[in-house]
Amino acid sequence: MLRFTSKFILLLLPGVFLASACSPAETPTPFIPPTSQSLLIEPTFIIKPTQTIVTAQSTPLPTIMPTSEAETCVNDLTYIEDLTIPDNSFVTYGATIDKQWLVQNSGTCDWNRDYRFIHIGGADLGAQQVEVSLFPARAGTHAIIQIIFTAPFTDGEYESAWQAFDPNGLAFGDPIYIRVNVVAP
């Protein structure tokens, strides 16, 4: 029989770790080779998260709906009258012609500086520009369009046609004309 004194003996059993206090033996404990039952098994560690994991939920993005104003906005221009130089007026060679028309913004879109009045046919009659800005005009209001022309130095009947264009380059409304008879002084 073995006698134990104050030494620690460790018993290793699968999954169990025991420590026991014993007295030292009078005789040394003989070495016992390990058997399949006394092999050490590596402990398995389970790591628990320190924070709660929250799964993401998809949230649909808001749908942007166009406003009803953009859907119903319509461009239109209605010719009302010549304010200066009535059609078929006689002018002399090289005369400066200050032509003004009264028009109405008969559409539902407000005109801003991106709206243009462009020469679309006939003689340019020396117009300083073949494209001018339409004056800003709210829907339903009147506007005056003014273009400065110069009469040619040849007798004849001359006409120049102009049209309104929206910011996308689309023509709209009534075309507007100047028609003059040029004569020698």
Helices and strands as residue ranges (DSSP letters): E 7-13, E 16-22, H 68-72, E 77-82, E 89-92, E 96-105, E 116-122, E 131-133, E 142-150, E 156-165, E 171-183
